[in-house]
Amino acid sequence: MEKLASQKIVNAAEVKKRQLDIERQERDLKKSRDDLASTTIKAEKPGLVVYGKVWKGERPEKIRVGDEIWGGVNVISLPDLSHMQVKTYVNEVEVDKLDTGQVATIKLDALPEPTFHGKIKSIASLGREKEGEKNVKVFDVIIQIEEGDVRLKPGMTATCHVVVETIPPRPTAAPDSVQSEAAEVATATPMPLYIPLDAVFEKDGRTLVYRLMGGQPEEREVKLGQKNEDFVIIEEGLAPGDHVALRDPLQAADASGLMEEADALPAPQAH
């Protein structure tokens, strides 16, 4: 009888142990099922999926099948295509010219038209090395696009031009003013003169243009103002309506023997 009682105690302990093993395995199974379910991501609404990037060597690359993913890595995202942005950068020597709120024009390499418009939303506080050029520092810039267009897709390449200054400055009326836009323009600062950069020459330390008088070029020393990629302001040396040569008449003329010329015009925006 004592032997039978002892065996019952042993059997009860064994059953308890087996029950604990079953409960542990059931917990492990539930956790595995929960982990498996969490690997299936369901979007709140249909959209375009953009894969994240992971560092491979010295640069980030798009996530691919077989990549090892660590916690906190952005695997995929569904961007809001109703509010598109351009991520671009500016060289460190130019970053002081930019500020949030400045307007910009955006051209897509894949779409010759139209020209999109936007404003600078943010400018990075810290610079980084430009990819492929370790000695060049750049600052990331985010530009918010104002227009919506179904042709805008994440990953497209774009070229941006930011208006850093308008010459002359745009007139601003007081908040309670009833002044019309036409009246503002009429009372604005007179428009300065500008000519193409190709019409400006440097000789013997002097800045010259060739003003055409009766079809003949005449050297004229000028004082330059601000400029953009194509034009420069003439502060002194020319008058409205003057014609200037676009080539050095002492070195070149076009095939017809006529001198290319341009007019001195009111100033455009400086970029």
Sequence and secondary structure as in RCSB ss.txt:
>XXXX:A:sequence
MEKLASQKIVNAAEVKKRQLDIERQERDLKKSRDDLASTTIKAEKPGLVVYGKVWKGERPEKIRVGDEIWGGVNV
ISLPDLSHMQVKTYVNEVEVDKLDTGQVATIKLDALPEPTFHGKIKSIASLGREKEGEKNVKVFDVIIQIEEGDV
RLKPGMTATCHVVVETIPPRPTAAPDSVQSEAAEVATATPMPLYIPLDAVFEKDGRTLVYRLMGGQPEEREVKLG
QKNEDFVIIEEGLAPGDHVALRDPLQAADASGLMEEADALPAPQAH
>XXXX:A:secstr
 HHHHHHHHHHHHHHHHHHHHHHHHHHHHHHHHHHHHHTS   SS    EE EEEETTEEEE  TT    TT   
EE   TTS EEEEEEETTTGGG  TT EEEEEETTEEEEEEEEEEEEE SS EEETTEEEEEEEEEEEEE S  T
T  TT  EEEEE  B SS      TT    HHHHHHTS    EEEEGGG EEETTEEEEEEEETTEEEEEE EEE
EE SSEEEEEES  TT EEESS TTT   TTS   EEE EE   B 
